[in-house]
């Protein structure tokens, strides 16, 4: 955390001799997106639009190797378990924060401590609890040594530290921020890019940090600009106004790929598109209505018609990446409109309307999906009214507008395990129950079994979670979420199987 004058002097001298040459060879990348995060700290907003930026600005102690799988050194050059609940990490030396301060073990202790995260009074606790709540304490032993102690043995601690919410900002800058909201527009980290400009609801610009420990950032800067209409994003890509665009649907592929100057990147990611049912709604309080809604959905038709068959329907709310935790014998909801009508009749449903709230294509084909679902539910006798909102605040904010019943979400598998997806979202302290959408006592009670180091115990608990998800539905799965991008031909970049757009050294180049 303290500033090293010698380090800064050397960086300044080097920068003076190389900045002009490097700047001339690096691109200012312009991206058209459908939305921006309101808070650049992961603990300030858990959203795909925030994850998109992530390690470009704020980095993890442990990195995930996207190319080969597994873990590799990040801000920590090594780590080991001292006992069942204590991990020791040795930080790499010479890492500089964007404000010129040294990054040390004290930064880790403070950023994972009660000032930012650990405790109900901490601003990051409500969002990060379901990711990192198992951490009991973080202690700086010396400038390069950190001990992380968990409340119980954790089979996934490496995954937690290497994934979303595990990013570590710089503590001095955090303490200097006026408040949590202002910190969210000016976060300071150790990544290859630093925050340069934020215009809420308009754009965010990040510029190269040439003091980066991991090499020269390949871009001079990158800017995310909100362009809500897909037609405008596509035309801007083809004219060269934009270097990259997001949230492309397959019906635009031919238009983009017919141009010699652009191509399509991306595909399904480790995420499942879902809808949620607010259990407090008078109609949805009956689980039979929710089960009927799930049986009314022809998921394969949605995949075929809206996504051109370029994604898949998952086997319930789980992913093949779970490996030997994947429950092959699980019986998820399937398309059965006759059974749906029968269930609805049993409830005595009288045609009362309830609302489905969504936003304008935050998710790929979100509007079209809402319209299709409304029709499928109408076909079995349910009166669902569409209600598009300008932002997420009236849908999932702390005080949503009254009358919320159905809403959209995506369930990312931030690490390849049920604790990284299903339980993280729907279990105690997760996104869904903390927003008073749904909760289930038996579901919550399976947490200890999921944290067991015994594999059969864990898998049995997960199988039961999947059953509860179908019997007392908090919502339902639709399809594996795809993320498609339009990219100019002179930009060499490959999309990953997450929402993270990696612009780090070696991951992007321009001609």
N, C-alpha and C positions, 0 to 999 in steps of 0.2 A: 504493500500500500504506500510505502514512502517513495518519493521521487528520487531517482538516481541521476545526479547531474552529469556524470560521465557518460551514462547511457544516452541521455538526451543530447549531449553535445555531439557524440559520434553520429547519432541519428540525424542531427541537423546538418552536419558536414556532408554526410552521405547524400542526404536529400538535396542539398544545394547543387551537388554535382550530377545528380541523376534525374531529378524530378522533371526537367524540361524534356529530356529524351524519352523517359518512360511515358509522360503525359501525352506526348505526340503520337505514341504507338498504341495508346489505350483508348477504348471506346467509351462514350457516354451512352449507356444503354437505356432506351426508352421502352417501357412496358405498359400496355393497356390492360387494366384489370377491372373486375366488376365491383370490387370492394376493398377497403383498407381496414387494418386493425385500428381500434381506438386506443390501444395501449401496447407499446412495443415490448414491454416485459411479459414473458410467457405467463407469469402469475397474475398479470393484469387482465388478460383476455385469452381464453383457451379457444382458438379459432384457426381454421385452415389458413386464413389470410395473415395470421400472425406466424404460424409455423412456416409459411412460405419464406420468411426472412431469416428466422432463427439463427443458425450458426454462422451466417454471414456477418452477424453483429455481436451476438452473445454466444459464448462457447461452453462446451461441456468438459467436465473433468476427464471423462472417457468418451472416445469417439466410436460411432458405429461405422464399420467398413461396408459401405453400400455395394462395392464391387465384388467383394469376396465373402461377405458375411462375417460375423464375429466382431470382437472388440479390438481397438487399437488405442495407443496413447493419444490423449488430447492435452488438456491443461495439466493433467497428471501424466508423468512419464512411466509410472509403474504403480501397482496396487496389490495388496494381499490381505487375506483375512487373518487377523490375530487370534480371534476366537469366533464362536458361532454368531456373535452379534456386533463385532467390531472390525471395520475395514480401515486399514492404514493406506493412505495415498501419498506418494512422493511427487510434488509438483515440479514441473520443468522450470529451470532458472531462465531469467532474461525475458520473461513475458511482460509486455508493457500494455497498460490500459490506454484507451483513446485519449485520455486527458494527460498522459505522460507519467502517471503513477506506475510503480511496480505492482504487478499482480502477485500476491503472496497468500499464504495459508490463512491470514487474518481476513482476507476478502471472502474466502470460502466460509469461515466460521460465522461472519456477520450476515452474509447473504442467505445462508441456510438457518440462521438463528431467529430469535423472536422479533427483531426489528423489521424483517421482511417476510419471513415465512413461518417459523415454528411456534405456533400458539394461536389461539382463537382471536386474539387481539391484533395479530399481524395482518397487514393488508393482503398478503399473498396466500394466506391460509385457506380462504373459502374455495379458491380454484385449485390450488396445488395439493390440498390435503389428500385427495384421492389418488394422487401420484406418489407423493413423498411422505405421507402421514406416518409411515412406519418408522421414520427417522426420529430417534429420541434426542440426540444431541450431535453437534459438530464442534470439534475442538482443534484449534491450531496448536500443535506441539512445538513447532519452530517455524521459521519463515517458509520452509518448503515441505513440511510434514503436517498432514491432517488426519485426524481420527474421526470416523463417522460411526456412530453407535445406533443400532436399531432397537426397537422395543421388543422384538422377538427375532429368531432366525428368519431370514428372508431369502427365498430362492431366487429372487429377481433383482437384487440390489444393483448389480452391474448394469442391467437393463434400465433401471430407473435413472441412474446417473448418466447414462449414455443417450437418453431420449428426451423428448419434450418435457419441459419443466425442470430438467436437470441443468439448464444453462446457468452460468454463474456471472452476474454483473460485477462491476467494480464498486467496492463499498464506500470509498471516499466520495465519489460522485453521487452515489445514492444518498448519503447523509447530507450532502450539500443541496439536494433538490428541495424546493419549497414544500412540496407535498407529493402524494402518490400519483395524482393526476398529471402534474407537470413532469414528474419522472417518466411517465409513460410516453411522452413525446420527445424525450431527450436522454434515453438510456445510454449508458457508457459501459462498454465491454472490452474484449480483447480481440475480437474478430477482424477479418481483413477489411471491413468497411465500417464507417461510423456514421451516425445520424448527421445529415447536413441541413435538411429542411423538412418541415412537416406543415402541410396546410390541411387541416381536418376536412374530411369529405371531398378532398380534391387530389392531393398527391403527397407522396413521401419520397425524398431523395436521400441516397446514401453515397458517400464518397470514399475513395480508397484511403486506407490507413497504412501509410508506407512504413510505419514502425512495427508492422505485423510480424510476429515471431515465425510464422509459417511460410514466408516468402512474399514476393511482390504480388499484390492483388492484380488480377488480370484485367479488370475494368477500371477506368478512371472514376466512373460513378454509375449507379443505376437508379432509375426513377420509376416508381409505380404511380400511374395516373388512372383515375377512375373514368372509364368509358362504359356506361351501362349497356348500350345497345350493341349487340353482337355484329350487326351489319357495319357499324362504324368502326369496330375493332378490326374486322376483316379488311375493310377498304383501306384503313390506315396501315395495316401490315403490307398490303400489296403495293401501296404508293411509297412505302419507305418511311412514313411518319412514325411508325412503331417498329421496333426490332423484334419484339415478342408480344404475343397476346395470350390471354388465358380464357378458360371456360368456353372452349369450342365444341360444338356438337357435330356428330358425323355428317350431317347434311351439308356442312360447310367444307368438308374435306376436299371434294373435287375442285371447288373454287380456288382453294389455297394451293393445292398440289398441281393445278394446271398452270400455275405461274412458275417460271424458272427461278424466281427470286425468293420463293418461300416454300416451306414444308410444314408437315404436321409432326409433332412429337407427343409422347405421353401414352397413357393407357390406364388400366385399372391400378389402383393403389391399395395399400393396406388399410382399407377403410370401407365401411358398409353404410350406404344411404338408408336411413330409416325415417319413419314417422313416429311421433310420440302421441299418446293419448292422455289427456289430463283427467285423472281419476276423480277430480272434484266436480267435473261437469255432471249435471243430473242424469244425462243420457248415458254417459260413459262410465258412471259408477258401477253399472252392471257388467261384470266381466264377460258375460255372454255376448253383449253388443260388441265388445272389443274383439272377441274371438271371431265373431261373424265378419267384422270389418277385415280381419286378416285373411279369412277364407274367400272374401270377395275379390281379392287382388290377383290378377293374372300377371305375375312377375315376369314370366318369359315373354309375354306380349310387350311389356314395357321395354325390356332389353332389346327386343327385335325391332320395334317401331321407332323408339326414341333414340336408341344408341346403336342401331345398325348391327346388333349382335357383337359389338366390340367390347362388351363386358359380360359378366356372368351373374347368375343368381346364386347366392351363398347357401350353404347347408345349415340354415339357421343363423343365429348371431354368433358365428365363429368363423375362423379362417384356417386354411390349410397350413399356414405358416406356424400354427400352434404345434405342429409336429405330433408327438405322441400324446399330447393333451387333446387333440382333435377327437370329437365323439362321433364316430361314423354312424353308429346305430341310432342317433338322435332322429326324432320324427318332427320336423318343423311344419309350420302351417303351409298348406298347399291350396291351390285354387279349387274351390268347391262351392259355387254360388248356390246350389240347391240346399246344401247343408247350412249355408249362411242364412238363407231365407227362413229355414226351419227354426234356427236359433232365435232369430229376431222375432218371429211369431210367438215363441215361448215367452219372451220377455214382456209381451203386451205393448211394445213400442207403438206410440200413437202418431208418429210422423213429425215429432218435434224437431225443429232445426237446430243444428249446432255448427260451429265455425271451424274452418281449416285456415290457419294463418301461415303465411309464407312471405318471402321477399322476392324481388325481381332477379332471379337467376344468380343468386349467391352460389348455389350449386348448379352444375351443368344441367340444363334442361329442367330447372326447378319449376318454372311456370307451367310448362307442358305436362310435367309429371303430376302436378296438382290438379290440372284439368282432367287428365285421364283417370286419376283416382276418384275424383268427384263423380265421374260417370259410372265407374265400376261400383261404387257404393250406392249410387242411385239405382242401378240395375237390380240390387237386392232389397231395395225399399228404404234406404237411409237418406235422410234429407240433410246433406252436408253443404254448407254455404262457404264459398271461397272469399277470403278476406286478405288481400295483398297489402303489406305494410312497407313503409319506406325504410325501416331499419328493424333490427332485432329487439330493440328496447321494449316495445309493447308486446313482444312475444315471449322472450326469455329474460327480460330485465328483472331487477329486484322487485319492481312493482308493475307487473304486466297489466294491460288493460283487462277489465272484467270480461268474462265470456269466452276466454280461451278454451278450446277443446282439443283440436288436432294441430300439430305443428311439426316442422321439419327439423332434422338434425342429421349429422353423420357420426358414426361410431368408429373412430380410428383405433387400430391396434398399434398403439405406440411402441409396445414391445410384444413379441410373439407368444402371448399367454393370455388366458382369460382375465387375469388381474390387470392386464394392459388394455382390455377392451370392455367386456361385459360387466364385470364387477366394478371396475373403475367408474363407470357411468351410472349404473343402476343401484349399486350397493350403498351402504351407509356412508354418508359424507360425499357421495358422488354428485354429478351434475344434475341428474333427474330428481332425486329426493330433496336436494337442497333448494330446488326451485318449486317445491311443493307440487310436482307433477304426478309422482307415483312413488310408493314405497311398499315394501313387503317384509315383515318381520322375519319370516323363515329365510328369505333371500339374504338379509343382513347377517343372520346367525351363522351362515356358512363361511364367514371370513376366516375363522381360525383354521378350518380344514383346507382352505385355499392357500394359506400360508405355511402349511405343513411341508416338511422336507420329504415326506413319504409320497411317492408318485401315485400309487393306487388311491390313497386318501384324497389327494388333490383332484384326480380325474373323476372320482365318484361325486365329489362335491360339485364339480363343474357340470356334470351330467344333470344333476338335480337343479342347478341354476337354469339350465336351458329349458327344463320342464316347467319351472315356475314362470319363466318368460313367456311360454306358450299358454299356460293355464290362467294366469292373472296378468294379461299382457299390458306392459307399459307402452306398447307400440308394436311395430313390426319392422322387419328387414324388407328392403326392396331389391337392391342389387349391389354388387361391389361398385364402389364409387370410382368412376374414371376421371382423370384430369388430362385434358387434351390442350395442347398449346400450338399456336401458330408461331413459326420462327423464321426469320430472314435467313437466306441461304449463306450469308457471310458470317453467321454466328454459329460456331461449333459448340453445341451443348446437348446433353442427353438428359431427359427427364428421369427421375428416380421413382421408386414405388411408394413414395410418401409425398406429402404436400410441399416438402422442402425443395426450394429452387437453389441449387448449389452453384454459387459463383466464386468459390474459393480457388486458390491457385491450383492449376492443373485440371479444373472442372469446366472451364469455359474459355474460349478464345475467339477472336474476331479477326477478319481479314482487312 
